[in-house]
Amino acid sequence: MRPITHSRTVRVLDRLMARRYRAKRVSHTKSSARSLRKHAKRTRFDGNASEARREQVTFVQCRRAFLAWANTRAGMLGAITIVRSTRASMEARFGNLNPVLSFSVSGTSIGVSVLVGQYQDWLVEFDSAPRRRSGGYVCDLVMPEYAVVYPNRLALWRTEVFECFQRWFAGALLAAAALIANQNERTGFMATALYPGRHALSREGYIRFPLFVNTSETISRGEGV
């Protein structure tokens, strides 16, 4: 076996270092290529992702505003129960209101629905369609000549949705004597309305519900209200 001289040792070390450098370089190149592909994907969907994040942030703010409103009326509405919650919406019921009523809140709408057995119907819904434009957001459900530019989505929701819901709640829901519903088993649909109200439902097969659970009458059926 030939002894390894100083010069040969140096050459061996040089070859080992060269191999290590080439391996690192290949790894770095592959890593850079992966990073570029990921960056391209992020750039392609950055607009959608940013808008989705804005929608989620808006919903959190809307949820907080709705819960604050409910807390100020806890003596009348009772405790609030969140029956369903996602990253973009929630559904709640109130302890003093009839449990057939559910309140749905999202970053674009507030709705009140009625669920009786397998039948469900929207009692009322306040909706909006935010569209980004120069200077802020407008609601596409409003005629262009009456559209208002809001600085952000929360401001649009407060004016176009939340304020309308509060007016309905104070002026229509609290003034109603009962909730009436017509079920149609042949079609599988149900129509609901507040009574008295602007909407006249058929008097055949209707069901009347009290709005508040502390009402002595829990449920009634009849030919007239």
LINVEN-V527135 format. One line per field, one symbol per residue. phi: phi as a letter, one per 40 degrees, with the letter a starting at -180 (. if undefined). psi: psi as a letter, one per 30 degrees, with the letter a starting at -180 (. if undefined). burial: # if it has 9 or more other C-alpha atoms within 8 Angstrom, else .. A space follows every 50 residues. Layout:
# LINVEN-V527135
phi->???
psi->???
burial->???
This chain:
# LINVEN-V527135
phi->.cccccccdcccccccccccccccccccccccccccccccccccbccccc cccccccccdccdcccccccccbccccgccbccaabcbaabbbbcccdcc cbbbbbcbabbbbbbbgccaaccaabbabcbcadgibbccccddcbcbcb caccccccccbccccccccccbcccccabbabbbcccgbbbbacbcaccc ccccgcbbbccbccccccaababab
psi->kkkjleeeeeeeeeeeeeeeeeeeeeeeeeeeeeeeeeeeeeeegeeeee eeeeeeeeeeeeeeeeeeeeefgeeefakkkjfkkaffllkllkeflkff kkkkkafflklklkjjbgkkkkelkjllikkklkfbklkffkkefgkkjk fleeeeeeefdeeeeeeeeefeefflflkkkkkjfefglkkllkklafkj lkfkglkkkkekfgkekeklkafl.
burial->........#......................................... ....##.######..#...#..##..##.#.#..#..###########.. ###############...#####.######.....#####......#..# #.#############.####.##..########.....#######.#... #.#.#######.#........#...
